[in-house]
Amino acid sequence: MNGDFLVRHHHQLTAWLRDGDAESLDAFLGAHHDTFVLVTTDGAILDLATLRGSLRSAGASQPGLSIEVEEITSVTPEVYRFLERHSVDGVVVGVRVVTAVMGDGLLLSVQETARR
C-alpha cells in the first residue's frame, strides 16, 4: 500500500457514491481483506459484509461528492495515517483522521476519527 493506492481507493468510493459507477464499487470492495473491520467516526464497528451491504444501496446517493486524501504518513510499511476531506459541491462537509492497516496487499482495518 502507498499514497497512490489510498488516493485511488477513495476516488473509487467517490465514483460509486456520487455517480453510481458499479465497477468502482467492485474495485473498492476488492481492496478489502475478508476479515476487514471499519471503526466509524461514531465508534460503530463494521465488518466487510456490513460495509458491503450498506454501500450496495448507496450508489449515486451523494451527487456533487468529492473525497480528498491528504497528509499521508507511513507509520510502518503496513500502517498509514491520513486526512480524509469530504466535500459536496465544493463545500467541506466532513474531515476525518484515518488510520489504515494493510496485510497481504489488502486493507485489514480502518479507524476514522472526526476532526472538528
C-alpha positions as CSV (number, residue, x, y, z in Angstrom):
1,M,0.0,0.0,0.0
2,N,1.1,3.5,-0.6
3,G,-0.3,7.0,-1.0
4,D,-1.3,6.4,-4.6
5,F,-3.3,3.4,-3.5
6,L,-5.1,5.4,-0.9
7,V,-6.0,8.2,-3.3
8,R,-7.2,5.8,-6.0
9,H,-9.2,3.8,-3.4
10,H,-11.1,6.9,-2.3
11,H,-11.6,8.0,-5.9
12,Q,-13.3,4.6,-6.5
13,L,-15.5,5.2,-3.4
14,T,-16.4,8.7,-4.7
15,A,-17.3,7.4,-8.1
16,W,-19.7,4.9,-6.6
17,L,-21.3,7.3,-4.1
18,R,-21.5,10.2,-6.5
19,D,-22.1,8.6,-9.9
20,G,-23.2,5.0,-9.2
21,D,-20.2,3.5,-11.1
22,A,-20.6,-0.2,-10.2
23,E,-17.0,-1.0,-11.5
24,S,-15.6,1.4,-9.0
25,L,-17.6,-0.2,-6.2
26,D,-16.3,-3.6,-7.1
27,A,-12.7,-2.3,-7.2
28,F,-13.2,-0.5,-3.9
29,L,-14.6,-3.6,-2.1
30,G,-12.0,-5.8,-3.7
31,A,-9.2,-4.0,-1.9
32,H,-10.5,-5.2,1.5
33,H,-9.5,-8.5,3.2
34,D,-12.3,-10.9,4.1
35,T,-11.6,-10.1,7.8
36,F,-11.7,-6.3,7.3
37,V,-13.1,-4.1,10.1
38,L,-14.1,-0.4,9.9
39,V,-14.4,1.7,13.1
40,T,-16.5,4.6,12.1
41,T,-16.3,8.2,13.4
42,D,-19.1,7.4,15.9
43,G,-17.5,4.2,17.1
44,A,-19.6,1.7,15.2
45,I,-17.6,-1.4,14.2
46,L,-18.5,-2.7,10.8
47,D,-17.2,-6.0,9.2
48,L,-16.8,-6.3,5.5
49,A,-20.3,-7.9,5.0
50,T,-22.0,-5.0,6.8
51,L,-19.9,-2.4,4.9
52,R,-20.7,-4.1,1.6
53,G,-24.4,-4.2,2.3
54,S,-24.6,-0.6,3.3
55,L,-22.6,0.6,0.2
56,R,-24.5,-1.5,-2.3
57,S,-27.6,0.6,-1.7
58,A,-25.7,3.9,-1.7
59,G,-24.8,4.2,-5.4
60,A,-25.3,7.7,-6.8
61,S,-26.7,8.8,-3.4
62,Q,-24.4,11.8,-2.9
63,P,-24.3,14.0,-6.0
64,G,-21.5,16.5,-6.0
65,L,-19.4,14.5,-3.6
66,S,-15.6,14.7,-3.6
67,I,-13.3,12.8,-1.2
68,E,-9.8,14.0,-1.0
69,V,-6.9,12.2,0.8
70,E,-4.2,14.5,2.2
71,E,-1.2,14.4,4.6
72,I,-0.5,10.7,4.1
73,T,2.0,9.4,6.6
74,S,3.5,5.9,6.6
75,V,3.7,4.9,10.3
76,T,5.1,1.5,9.3
77,P,5.2,-0.3,5.9
78,E,1.7,-1.6,6.5
79,V,0.1,1.2,8.6
80,Y,-0.8,4.6,7.2
81,R,-2.4,7.7,8.7
82,F,-4.1,10.4,6.5
83,L,-6.6,13.2,6.4
84,E,-9.8,12.5,4.5
85,R,-11.8,15.5,3.5
86,H,-15.4,15.2,2.2
87,S,-16.9,18.0,0.1
88,V,-20.2,18.4,-1.6
89,D,-20.3,20.9,-4.5
90,G,-17.0,22.4,-3.2
91,V,-18.3,22.8,0.4
92,V,-16.4,20.8,3.1
93,V,-18.9,18.6,4.9
94,G,-16.6,16.5,7.0
95,V,-12.9,15.9,7.8
96,R,-11.5,12.8,9.5
97,V,-8.2,11.5,10.5
98,V,-7.9,7.9,9.3
99,T,-5.6,5.1,10.2
100,A,-5.4,2.2,7.7
101,V,-3.8,-1.2,8.4
102,M,-2.8,-3.4,5.4
103,G,-1.9,-7.1,5.2
104,D,-1.3,-9.3,2.2
105,G,-1.8,-6.2,-0.1
106,L,-5.4,-5.7,1.2
107,L,-7.0,-3.4,3.8
108,L,-7.4,-5.2,7.1
109,S,-8.7,-2.4,9.3
110,V,-9.6,1.3,9.1
111,Q,-10.3,3.6,12.0
112,E,-11.8,7.0,11.4
113,T,-11.8,9.9,13.9
114,A,-13.8,13.0,13.1
115,R,-11.9,16.3,13.1
116,R,-13.9,19.3,14.1
